[in-house]
Amino acid sequence: MDQRKLRMGMIGGGPGSFIGAVHRIAANMDGKIELVAGAFSSNAEKSAQAGAELCLESHRIYQSYDEMFEKEKQLPEDQRIDFVSIVTPNHVHFDPSIKALKNGFHVVLDKPMTLTYEEAKELNKVIEETGLLFCLTHTYTGYPMVKEARQLVANGTLGNIRKVYVEYPQGWLWKDFSEEENKQAGWRTDPKRSGVAGCMGDIGTHAMNLAEYVSGLKLDKLCADLNTTLPGRVLDDDGIVLLKFDNGASGVLMASQIATGAENNLKIRIYGDKAGLEWQQEDANSLIIRHPEQPDQIYRAGANNSYLSSYALANSRTPAGHPEGYLEAFANHYRNFARTLLAQSNGQIPEKEWLDFPGTEDGLRGMAFIEHVVKSGQSEQKWTKFEL
């Protein structure tokens, strides 16, 4: 296999961007990817500033992603970018993704997939038509013990799944911020840039994705209660969604960005007719399994814990006891994407563990979730059928 580094171009992630730095750290962590080009801001001066700070060659710091695609595809194959990482606000997901694919570049995209569900369906068509690789960075399914939880459900340890609880409390929007005070709050509370949902689009989609990923179930219908707490705020900043899954199991999803003082303790609990499990991000190395009339079992992350599944081990970097967190989970998606792309480019079949990263189905279901949640939240007839 060709062991060269994949060449990455970045769109967005310039001055003031939180998620751009996260993507760059994650992509760089395993030595399989090198950032070589970028259009880091819609402001040409800011893009140039960001590229210079990242020590890129000046002729590969672009004023726009259109310029990047045009000039990169003219370079020799062994020099041009292999894929783009798109880390812009939601309203600038669709156009650069479509153009990247049509110019022959694979795509890693920060979630959600697009601004609207209609855009997501159109993007999905182009992904299918081009046959290029697409990764959507739903971070939390990259944790080793989340992957272990999924395998325990899949192998029947919990039995038939009856109940799913998933919650994502944040408190960072506890008050109204101006754009100058908090750039992230500015665009996330603006429907023109964020979409039809606020909290549910930003973190509710993460909770829904985690629930489906770990349980192996698909959402069948939902009933939503959305709240806009602060005066003058347009989009939801808090909500609860009742869930029904395709096997008849019920669930509850809570997402809030006005849970004052809360940080990022995403948590999931799943109960079957044999056992239950619990995982939370603030203790990400631990997975608790609960059996009736037995002591709790605690599974621990660690590259030397041979009792773990191949999926958990393939996404662990350090011996037991060394915390692996948000950045490593993010990096697992980049590493699996890179391994898959390198294998495919060499005519080889990727390992099944490498293919375990979020993609188009996750994106489509996430956008459908947003639309159905908003529809249910605005309707007197609360239960809404979940359909793609």
Disulfide bonds with the S-S distance in Angstrom:
none
